[in-house]
Amino acid sequence: MFQAALISGWHVHAEAYARELAAIPGCAVAAVYDEDARRGRALADQFGCPLFDTAEGALSAPGVQGGILTSPTRDHPRLLALMAGMGKHIFTEKVLTGSLAEALEARQAIEQAGVTFAISFPHLSRGALRVAREIAQSGRLGRLTYARVRNVHDGAVAGWLPEHFYDREACLGGAMIDLGAHPMYTLPWLLGRPLSVQSQFGFVTGRAVEDNAVCLLGFEDGAIGVSETGFVSRGNPYTLEISGTEGSLLVRGSELSVCDKSTGMAWQRVDSLPSDRPSPLRQWAEAVLSGGAVAEEISLDAAVRLSAVMDAAYAASATGGTARVGM
């Protein structure tokens, strides 16, 4: 039996993660900690477990072996150190931390603890994206020169995104550090090691954090990546483009199309895409139960890489120039 504590209900996905874990055979949510006592009580009642007024208390509850970290982003370094120090398995919402220095400290603590770690990079489980990566890495598109990922929603203009997601102190940023994390972990997964970042952030709704953002990433082999995100766009499907010297591909929503020599340089839809892989949370829980390892794409190294890229993105925005990725 694997029992985990839910460490804060702050993030919009917190309840869904807890429900997903509780639905996995051999797993249970056994404790809740929340800095908001009212929210925490509702979650504890839902899962039939005790509510604690400290994270340490929840992690120390009888039978608890791990934690789902869905706290304010600013609290991640402290809570990751606590979880690792207590020898608890860790599943965390993205980002790992807001800075590379904090991410490196977290990695050292987690590695020393020897616990099973995973981060929530769910797009990398999608069948269409996995086939797109296979095609790109097969050489069909030639040398890869460009990739663009657009991932947006209308949360700020439609009014459904929680107000605390605009709190710069708690979130450490706005659209880019939240929704933009998906393009930012996907681009290195496709193109390799990023070297530099340039940023353009917009404030459409006049809040304290950016709600409309684009980052330009430079990669070590000359390829360019574009990360687009925002809380102020309606009707845009998830979009991934990859271009190379011999062809291109496009993912829009759940559909994948390719244009290369094998298609006569005409756009052709790829049919019979594979099913999505299990979610990162399920992979984590199953790894704990089996004593196995999670995939590299949701591992501690991947988590640190995202923090490095995001750190550079906000540094570039602050200066209006180009920031180097620190790893």
Order of alpha helices (4+ residues) and beta strands (2+ residues): beta-alpha-beta-alpha-beta-alpha-beta-alpha-beta-alpha-beta-alpha-beta-alpha-alpha-alpha-beta-beta-beta-beta-beta-beta-beta-alpha-alpha-beta
